[in-house]
């Protein structure tokens, strides 16, 4: 069951009256669950009129624990509640969300602790989606995620309920490939196919029109750091001749990718279907080249001979294409 988006939806839940003895302690994100002084203040005003929010499967209070204590202090035997039927993980998120919006404020450490717990239970949620619920900035949630050592998923669920890539680098390169194939594709269609926001694909289109790399320098830096963090033990560091060789490969790769991006700006290639097909092939190869290390590490031992055979066959195919190109030059 999806989380209610706001107080209006919660108020639409039907009220029921239940025995106070049936209710269990809350999902509260607070280190100190109740403030006795606040309970006394509520008791003096009648215990609070707003129904409690309760997780039906466990009968634990999601929101209203101070009101429950005040009602007990006043000698009540029953109390009005509204029931939430979602999971325990979603019930905790809702408890945090409601505590952030009203009542006694959560401390910074309580909000950070809540973020850690939500990252563990909802790893596919974006930093912004979590930040909105715990009352932190998305940058702080991102830092909490890194400190927790949470695994990096390929996609994240945003505040609007849409799945988007955790890193937009691959999505941006995919958008560039699609634009090379069809320069008239709409931004909405491009957004749907790549999972990027409309604003991001617009930026990709504008950068290509200006002759720039579809991926800004700041994002390429993030992608390199992510690759380093995800490297297998023993494969992330080289020394001596191996390090020099790695630098030479990286330099050659960089030069090749620069040439590819130069070709994407050639109007003659972009004007014909065969030219656009070539650009799609080159851009797709560029995107794969940037992930060579991760791709090679993912090949299981029993598949190495077959994979090498297929890759070498592709090399021969590309060479045959290269040999044919001069035949078309007048």
VOPAGU-2260 file (C-alpha; in pm, 1 decimal, decimal comma):
REM VOPAGU-2260
SITE   aa  ch    i         X         Y         Z
SITE  UNK   A    0       0,0       0,0       0,0
SITE  UNK   A    1     151,0     335,4    -100,6
SITE  UNK   A    2     217,5     590,3     167,2
SITE  UNK   A    3     -47,9     860,8     205,3
SITE  UNK   A    4      86,8    1179,4      52,8
SITE  UNK   A    5     -50,0    1423,3     306,8
SITE  UNK   A    6    -271,2    1498,4     601,2
SITE  UNK   A    7    -579,6    1526,1     380,4
SITE  UNK   A    8    -549,2    1161,0     277,2
SITE  UNK   A    9    -495,2    1053,9     637,0
SITE  UNK   A   10    -808,5    1236,3     746,4
SITE  UNK   A   11   -1005,5    1041,0     486,1
SITE  UNK   A   12    -927,8     715,8     668,7
SITE  UNK   A   13   -1231,0     603,4     873,0
SITE  UNK   A   14   -1220,4     651,5    1249,8
SITE  UNK   A   15   -1261,9     359,3    1488,1
SITE  UNK   A   16   -1269,5     339,7    1867,5
SITE  UNK   A   17   -1045,0      72,9    2021,1
SITE  UNK   A   18    -943,6     -25,7    2377,0
SITE  UNK   A   19    -626,3     153,4    2483,5
SITE  UNK   A   20    -493,6    -177,2    2616,1
SITE  UNK   A   21    -484,4    -315,4    2258,4
SITE  UNK   A   22    -229,6     -57,3    2143,3
SITE  UNK   A   23     146,9    -109,1    2145,6
SITE  UNK   A   24     439,9     139,7    2159,3
SITE  UNK   A   25     504,1     348,3    1852,6
SITE  UNK   A   26     734,5     341,1    1550,5
SITE  UNK   A   27     872,4     671,5    1677,8
SITE  UNK   A   28    1210,3     782,2    1538,9
SITE  UNK   A   29    1284,1     961,5    1869,1
SITE  UNK   A   30    1561,2     839,2    2097,7
SITE  UNK   A   31    1345,7     942,8    2393,3
SITE  UNK   A   32     999,7     828,9    2290,4
SITE  UNK   A   33     783,8    1055,9    2506,9
SITE  UNK   A   34     827,7    1388,3    2680,3
SITE  UNK   A   35     650,7    1371,3    3023,4
SITE  UNK   A   36     600,5    1749,5    3030,2
SITE  UNK   A   37     428,9    1740,4    2691,6
SITE  UNK   A   38     210,0    1450,1    2805,7
SITE  UNK   A   39      98,9    1650,0    3110,6
SITE  UNK   A   40      14,0    1951,9    2895,8
SITE  UNK   A   41    -202,4    1736,6    2671,0
SITE  UNK   A   42    -371,3    1572,4    2970,1
SITE  UNK   A   43    -460,0    1915,5    3108,8
SITE  UNK   A   44    -639,1    1998,2    2782,4
SITE  UNK   A   45    -825,2    1666,8    2765,6
SITE  UNK   A   46    -570,5    1439,9    2599,3
SITE  UNK   A   47    -600,7    1579,3    2245,0
SITE  UNK   A   48    -897,6    1539,9    2011,0
SITE  UNK   A   49    -720,2    1414,1    1698,1
SITE  UNK   A   50    -744,2    1034,4    1646,9
SITE  UNK   A   51    -423,4     834,2    1668,5
SITE  UNK   A   52    -273,5     676,8    1354,8
SITE  UNK   A   53    -217,5     304,4    1413,9
SITE  UNK   A   54     -54,3      27,6    1209,7
SITE  UNK   A   55    -332,9    -229,4    1189,4
SITE  UNK   A   56    -119,0    -546,9    1141,8
SITE  UNK   A   57      85,3    -480,3    1457,9
SITE  UNK   A   58    -144,2    -237,7    1648,5
SITE  UNK   A   59     159,4     -13,9    1703,2
SITE  UNK   A   60     106,6     360,0    1715,0
SITE  UNK   A   61     244,1     547,0    1413,8
SITE  UNK   A   62     150,7     896,6    1526,3
SITE  UNK   A   63       3,0    1015,3    1856,3
SITE  UNK   A   64     198,3     843,3    2131,8
SITE  UNK   A   65     191,4    1156,9    2349,8
SITE  UNK   A   66    -186,8    1173,1    2305,0
SITE  UNK   A   67    -214,3     806,9    2402,8
SITE  UNK   A   68     -13,3     865,0    2722,8
SITE  UNK   A   69    -224,9    1170,0    2801,9
SITE  UNK   A   70    -546,1     972,0    2749,8
SITE  UNK   A   71    -415,8     702,3    2986,2
SITE  UNK   A   72    -328,7     969,8    3242,5
SITE  UNK   A   73    -685,3    1099,6    3213,5
SITE  UNK   A   74    -824,1     751,8    3285,2
SITE  UNK   A   75    -965,2     678,3    2940,5
SITE  UNK   A   76   -1024,9     312,1    2851,9
SITE  UNK   A   77   -1087,4     361,2    2477,0
SITE  UNK   A   78    -953,9     602,3    2215,5
SITE  UNK   A   79   -1027,7     699,9    1855,1
SITE  UNK   A   80    -782,7     577,2    1590,6
SITE  UNK   A   81    -733,3     562,8    1215,5
SITE  UNK   A   82    -570,1     250,8    1075,6
SITE  UNK   A   83    -284,9     229,0     825,8
SITE  UNK   A   84    -255,8    -110,2     650,0
SITE  UNK   A   85      88,7     -83,1     487,2
SITE  UNK   A   86     413,5    -258,3     574,8
SITE  UNK   A   87     610,0    -194,2     893,2
SITE  UNK   A   88     882,7     -24,2     688,6
SITE  UNK   A   89     628,5     213,8     533,6
SITE  UNK   A   90     469,4     270,7     874,1
SITE  UNK   A   91     806,9     387,5    1007,8
SITE  UNK   A   92     852,2     623,7     712,6
SITE  UNK   A   93     507,5     766,7     779,1
SITE  UNK   A   94     588,9     809,5    1149,4
SITE  UNK   A   95     900,6    1006,7    1059,8
SITE  UNK   A   96     717,7    1213,0     801,4
SITE  UNK   A   97     444,6    1310,2    1047,5
SITE  UNK   A   98     688,1    1381,7    1330,5
SITE  UNK   A   99     886,8    1612,0    1104,0
SITE  UNK   A  100     576,5    1808,0    1005,1
SITE  UNK   A  101     420,5    1863,5    1348,0
SITE  UNK   A  102     457,9    1807,5    1718,8
SITE  UNK   A  103     788,4    1809,1    1899,0
SITE  UNK   A  104    1075,2    1858,8    1650,3
SITE  UNK   A  105    1319,3    1575,7    1585,4
SITE  UNK   A  106    1685,2    1639,9    1660,3
SITE  UNK   A  107    1939,1    1634,6    1377,1
SITE  UNK   A  108    2075,5    1299,5    1492,9
SITE  UNK   A  109    1723,3    1152,9    1511,6
SITE  UNK   A  110    1659,0    1263,5    1152,7
SITE  UNK   A  111    1992,4    1120,6    1037,1
SITE  UNK   A  112    1916,6     792,7    1216,8
SITE  UNK   A  113    1575,5     784,9    1049,1
SITE  UNK   A  114    1740,9     843,6     710,6
SITE  UNK   A  115    1980,2     550,6     771,7
SITE  UNK   A  116    1689,0     322,1     852,8
SITE  UNK   A  117    1487,3     430,7     548,4
SITE  UNK   A  118    1789,1     387,8     319,4
SITE  UNK   A  119    1816,5      29,3     446,2
SITE  UNK   A  120    1445,0     -47,0     401,3
SITE  UNK   A  121    1391,0     152,5      78,6
SITE  UNK   A  122    1729,5     144,7    -103,0
SITE  UNK   A  123    1562,3     230,2    -432,9
SITE  UNK   A  124    1433,6     567,6    -307,0
SITE  UNK   A  125    1618,1     875,4    -426,4
SITE  UNK   A  126    1804,9    1100,4    -184,1
SITE  UNK   A  127    1549,1    1374,9    -247,9
SITE  UNK   A  128    1253,6    1146,4    -176,3
SITE  UNK   A  129    1405,1    1044,9     157,6
SITE  UNK   A  130    1515,4    1400,0     240,0
SITE  UNK   A  131    1161,3    1526,4     197,1
SITE  UNK   A  132    1034,9    1278,0     455,4
SITE  UNK   A  133    1306,7    1313,6     719,5
SITE  UNK   A  134    1356,7    1688,8     703,8
SITE  UNK   A  135    1715,2    1687,8     576,8
SITE  UNK   A  136    1877,9    1814,2     259,9
SITE  UNK   A  137    1930,4    1566,9     -23,5
SITE  UNK   A  138    2307,7    1622,7       6,8
SITE  UNK   A  139    2295,5    1520,0     373,1
SITE  UNK   A  140    2096,1    1208,1     286,4
SITE  UNK   A  141    2350,9    1124,6      15,6
SITE  UNK   A  142    2629,2    1156,4     271,1
SITE  UNK   A  143    2437,5     933,1     514,8
SITE  UNK   A  144    2393,7     677,3     235,3
SITE  UNK   A  145    2768,2     675,1     162,1
SITE  UNK   A  146    2857,9     653,1     531,7
SITE  UNK   A  147    2621,5     358,3     569,9
SITE  UNK   A  148    2794,3     180,9     282,6
SITE  UNK   A  149    2459,3     125,2     113,2
SITE  UNK   A  150    2478,7     -54,9    -219,3
SITE  UNK   A  151    2436,8     165,2    -525,0
SITE  UNK   A  152    2135,4      53,3    -727,2
SITE  UNK   A  153    2106,3     123,8   -1096,9
SITE  UNK   A  154    1776,8     308,9   -1046,8
SITE  UNK   A  155    1614,7     513,7    -773,6
SITE  UNK   A  156    1249,4     595,4    -704,7
SITE  UNK   A  157    1192,4     969,7    -711,1
SITE  UNK   A  158     945,0    1188,2    -525,3
SITE  UNK   A  159     706,7    1167,1    -822,9
SITE  UNK   A  160     701,4     786,1    -809,5
SITE  UNK   A  161     911,1     743,0   -1126,0
SITE  UNK   A  162    1220,5     524,5   -1146,7
SITE  UNK   A  163    1529,4     708,3   -1265,1
SITE  UNK   A  164    1897,7     611,0   -1297,9
SITE  UNK   A  165    2097,4     660,0    -979,9
SITE  UNK   A  166    2366,2     809,6   -1203,6
SITE  UNK   A  167    2257,5    1003,1   -1511,4
SITE  UNK   A  168    2585,2     936,9   -1696,8
SITE  UNK   A  169    2469,3     624,5   -1879,4
SITE  UNK   A  170    2126,0     778,7   -1937,5
SITE  UNK   A  171    2283,4    1088,5   -2091,1
SITE  UNK   A  172    2492,6     876,4   -2327,2
SITE  UNK   A  173    2183,7     674,8   -2423,1
SITE  UNK   A  174    2000,1    1000,7   -2493,1
SITE  UNK   A  175    2289,0    1112,2   -2714,3
SITE  UNK   A  176    2265,8     786,7   -2912,0
SITE  UNK   A  177    1890,2     831,9   -2958,9
SITE  UNK   A  178    1932,2    1194,3   -3067,0
SITE  UNK   A  179    2197,9    1092,3   -3317,2
SITE  UNK   A  180    1947,8     848,1   -3466,2
SITE  UNK   A  181    1650,5    1083,6   -3462,3
SITE  UNK   A  182    1718,0    1452,4   -3411,6
SITE  UNK   A  183    1341,3    1522,8   -3415,6
SITE  UNK   A  184    1255,3    1294,0   -3122,5
SITE  UNK   A  185    1052,7    1480,4   -2860,1
SITE  UNK   A  186    1197,8    1552,9   -2518,9
SITE  UNK   A  187     914,3    1362,1   -2350,2
SITE  UNK   A  188     978,2    1053,3   -2561,6
SITE  UNK   A  189    1350,1    1082,0   -2493,2
SITE  UNK   A  190    1274,5    1111,6   -2121,8
SITE  UNK   A  191    1053,1     802,1   -2132,9
SITE  UNK   A  192    1312,6     590,6   -2313,0
SITE  UNK   A  193    1610,1     689,9   -2099,0
SITE  UNK   A  194    1444,7     735,4   -1758,3
SITE  UNK   A  195    1592,4    1085,8   -1730,6
SITE  UNK   A  196    1392,3    1396,2   -1649,2
SITE  UNK   A  197    1277,2    1622,5   -1932,1
SITE  UNK   A  198    1512,3    1891,8   -1803,8
SITE  UNK   A  199    1810,7    1655,1   -1821,8
SITE  UNK   A  200    1741,8    1536,3   -2177,3
SITE  UNK   A  201    1694,2    1899,4   -2282,7
SITE  UNK   A  202    2040,0    1970,5   -2141,2
SITE  UNK   A  203    2182,1    1675,3   -2338,0
SITE  UNK   A  204    2027,6    1806,9   -2660,3
SITE  UNK   A  205    2154,4    2159,1   -2597,5
SITE  UNK   A  206    2505,6    2034,0   -2518,8
SITE  UNK   A  207    2516,2    1830,5   -2840,6
SITE  UNK   A  208    2396,3    2131,6   -3039,1
SITE  UNK   A  209    2685,5    2331,8   -2890,7
SITE  UNK   A  210    2931,2    2056,3   -2982,2
SITE  UNK   A  211    2988,7    1957,7   -2619,0
SITE  UNK   A  212    3004,5    1619,2   -2448,1
SITE  UNK   A  213    2653,7    1515,4   -2335,3
SITE  UNK   A  214    2800,6    1441,6   -1990,4
SITE  UNK   A  215    2926,9    1746,5   -1795,7
SITE  UNK   A  216    3273,5    1725,9   -1639,3
SITE  UNK   A  217    3128,5    1719,0   -1286,1
SITE  UNK   A  218    2925,5    1405,5   -1365,2
SITE  UNK   A  219    3216,1    1229,9   -1534,9
SITE  UNK   A  220    3414,4    1289,5   -1216,7
SITE  UNK   A  221    3136,8    1132,7   -1008,0
SITE  UNK   A  222    3121,3     835,2   -1243,1
SITE  UNK   A  223    3497,4     780,0   -1213,7
SITE  UNK   A  224    3472,9     790,2    -832,9
SITE  UNK   A  225    3183,8     542,2    -840,3
SITE  UNK   A  226    3386,4     311,7   -1063,4
SITE  UNK   A  227    3680,0     330,1    -822,7
SITE  UNK   A  228    3453,2     256,9    -524,9
SITE  UNK   A  229    3304,4     -44,0    -703,6
SITE  UNK   A  230    3631,1    -192,5    -824,2
SITE  UNK   A  231    3705,0    -545,7    -717,1
SITE  UNK   A  232    3976,9    -588,2    -452,8
SITE  UNK   A  233    4317,3    -600,3    -609,5
SITE  UNK   A  234    4200,2    -451,7    -941,2
SITE  UNK   A  235    4175,8     -90,1    -846,7
SITE  UNK   A  236    4547,4     -19,6    -804,5
SITE  UNK   A  237    4841,5     -68,4   -1034,6
SITE  UNK   A  238    5204,2      24,3   -1011,9
SITE  UNK   A  239    5517,2      43,4   -1223,3
SITE  UNK   A  240    5479,9     -68,8   -1584,1
SITE  UNK   A  241    5115,7    -166,5   -1531,8
SITE  UNK   A  242    5025,8     185,5   -1417,2
SITE  UNK   A  243    5201,7     341,3   -1715,7
SITE  UNK   A  244    5025,3     100,9   -1949,9
SITE  UNK   A  245    4691,3     192,9   -1793,9
SITE  UNK   A  246    4760,8     562,3   -1850,2
SITE  UNK   A  247    4850,1     497,9   -2213,5
SITE  UNK   A  248    4527,8     304,5   -2265,7
SITE  UNK   A  249    4325,4     579,7   -2098,5
SITE  UNK   A  250    4494,8     844,0   -2317,3
SITE  UNK   A  251    4426,7     648,8   -2635,1
SITE  UNK   A  252    4067,9     592,2   -2528,7
SITE  UNK   A  253    4022,6     961,9   -2456,3
SITE  UNK   A  254    4156,4    1055,8   -2800,0
SITE  UNK   A  255    3919,8     807,6   -2965,6
SITE  UNK   A  256    3619,1     938,5   -2775,5
SITE  UNK   A  257    3711,4    1295,4   -2874,1
SITE  UNK   A  258    3707,8    1190,3   -3238,6
SITE  UNK   A  259    3366,9    1025,6   -3192,5
SITE  UNK   A  260    3222,4    1341,5   -3042,4
SITE  UNK   A  261    3369,4    1542,7   -3332,8
SITE  UNK   A  262    3192,6    1314,0   -3580,0
SITE  UNK   A  263    2857,8    1363,4   -3403,0
SITE  UNK   A  264    2880,4    1732,5   -3494,2
SITE  UNK   A  265    2922,4    1658,6   -3865,7
SITE  UNK   A  266    2595,1    1769,3   -4036,4
SITE  UNK   A  267    2664,7    1545,0   -4336,8
SITE  UNK   A  268    2656,6    1234,6   -4119,6
SITE  UNK   A  269    2350,2    1349,6   -3925,7
SITE  UNK   A  270    2158,8    1424,2   -4248,6
SITE  UNK   A  271    2143,0    1066,7   -4382,0
SITE  UNK   A  272    2004,4     744,9   -4238,6
SITE  UNK   A  273    2330,2     557,2   -4300,9
SITE  UNK   A  274    2523,5     839,9   -4134,9
SITE  UNK   A  275    2293,9     834,9   -3833,7
SITE  UNK   A  276    2330,6     456,2   -3813,1
SITE  UNK   A  277    2709,0     495,4   -3804,1
SITE  UNK   A  278    2682,4     759,7   -3531,6
SITE  UNK   A  279    2457,7     532,9   -3325,5
SITE  UNK   A  280    2712,3     251,4   -3356,4
SITE  UNK   A  281    3001,6     477,1   -3256,0
SITE  UNK   A  282    2817,6     636,1   -2963,4
SITE  UNK   A  283    2700,8     297,0   -2837,6
SITE  UNK   A  284    3059,3     170,5   -2857,3
SITE  UNK   A  285    3173,9     484,1   -2671,6
SITE  UNK   A  286    2929,7     419,5   -2386,8
SITE  UNK   A  287    3047,0      57,5   -2360,2
SITE  UNK   A  288    3415,0     153,5   -2376,6
SITE  UNK   A  289    3377,9     372,1   -2068,8
SITE  UNK   A  290    3258,3      65,6   -1875,5
SITE  UNK   A  291    3521,4    -182,5   -1996,6
SITE  UNK   A  292    3663,1    -253,3   -1651,7
SITE  UNK   A  293    3323,9    -329,1   -1494,8
SITE  UNK   A  294    3214,3    -533,5   -1796,5
SITE  UNK   A  295    3529,6    -745,3   -1800,4
SITE  UNK   A  296    3502,0    -815,0   -1427,4
SITE  UNK   A  297    3143,3    -935,8   -1471,5
SITE  UNK   A  298    3236,2   -1217,0   -1712,4
SITE  UNK   A  299    3213,9   -1554,1   -1530,1
SITE  UNK   A  300    3510,9   -1784,6   -1568,2
SITE  UNK   A  301    3316,1   -2051,7   -1756,7
SITE  UNK   A  302    3209,1   -1796,5   -2022,9
SITE  UNK   A  303    3550,7   -1637,9   -2085,8
SITE  UNK   A  304    3636,5   -1845,7   -2399,6
SITE  UNK   A  305    3299,9   -1777,8   -2561,0
SITE  UNK   A  306    3302,8   -1407,1   -2473,5
SITE  UNK   A  307    3656,6   -1363,5   -2609,4
SITE  UNK   A  308    3557,2   -1542,8   -2929,6
SITE  UNK   A  309    3256,0   -1317,4   -2983,6
SITE  UNK   A  310    3451,8    -999,2   -2905,6
SITE  UNK   A  311    3732,1   -1093,5   -3146,3
SITE  UNK   A  312    3470,4   -1166,4   -3413,3
SITE  UNK   A  313    3327,5    -817,2   -3360,1
SITE  UNK   A  314    3680,7    -677,3   -3395,9
SITE  UNK   A  315    3708,7    -846,4   -3735,4
SITE  UNK   A  316    3367,8    -708,4   -3835,3
SITE  UNK   A  317    3467,7    -353,6   -3740,1
SITE  UNK   A  318    3794,1    -392,7   -3934,7
SITE  UNK   A  319    3603,3    -503,0   -4243,4
SITE  UNK   A  320    3382,0    -194,4   -4209,2
SITE  UNK   A  321    3691,6      25,4   -4176,3
SITE  UNK   A  322    3840,4    -136,9   -4489,7
SITE  UNK   A  323    3524,7     -56,3   -4686,3
SITE  UNK   A  324    3515,0     312,4   -4592,7
SITE  UNK   A  325    3788,5     432,2   -4836,6
SITE  UNK   A  326    3591,9     277,6   -5126,4
SITE  UNK   A  327    3321,9     543,7   -5073,7
SITE  UNK   A  328    3561,6     840,3   -5073,9
SITE  UNK   A  329    3578,0    1020,2   -5407,5
